[in-house]
């Protein structure tokens, strides 16, 4: 989940200015609250996915 957040932040800071220069008729501003919300959502989804995967693995291990 942290890797996804890093990619999101770095991509927003590196790609958005380049896209804004080439497409001046569009605005690419992402508010800080949206970035924080997306980061929190990615962190939560990563946590849930990890918990789900661990539960499956432990269930298989304990069954054997």
N, C-alpha and C positions, 0 to 999 in steps of 0.2 A: 504494500500500500504506500509505503514511503517513496518507493521508486516512481510510482505513478504520480505522486504529488510533486516530486522533483521535476519530472518530465513536463507536467502541467505548468509549473511556474517558469521553468527555463524556456519552454516553448512560447509562453505568453510574452516573455521579455525579449526573445530573439526573433520570433517569427512575425509577431503582430506589427512591429515597425516596418518590416520589409513589405508585408502585405498592404499596410496603410499607404506606403509610398507608391506602390504600383496600382492600387485601386483607390484613388482619391475621393470617389463618389460614395464610398462606404465608410462607416466609422467602426473601428475595431477596439474601442475602449471597453475594458472589462472592469467593473467596479471591484474594489477590494472586498466588499461583503460577498460578492458572487464567488470570488476566488477562495475566500475562507470557507464558504458554504460547500463548494465543490471539493475542497481539500478535506473537510470534515466528512463528507459523504464517502469519498474514496477511502479514507481511513476506517470508517465504520464498515464499509463493504469488505475491505481486506480483513478486518478483524472477524467478521461473521464467516467469511469464506475459510479462514484459517481454523476457526472453531469447528465448523462443519467437517472439514477435512480431517482434523484431529479426532473428532468423534467417530468418524467412519473407520479410521485406521485403528483406533483403540478397540472398537467393537470387533473388528476382524482379528486383532491380536489376542483379545481375551477369549474369543470363541474357540480359537485353535488349541 
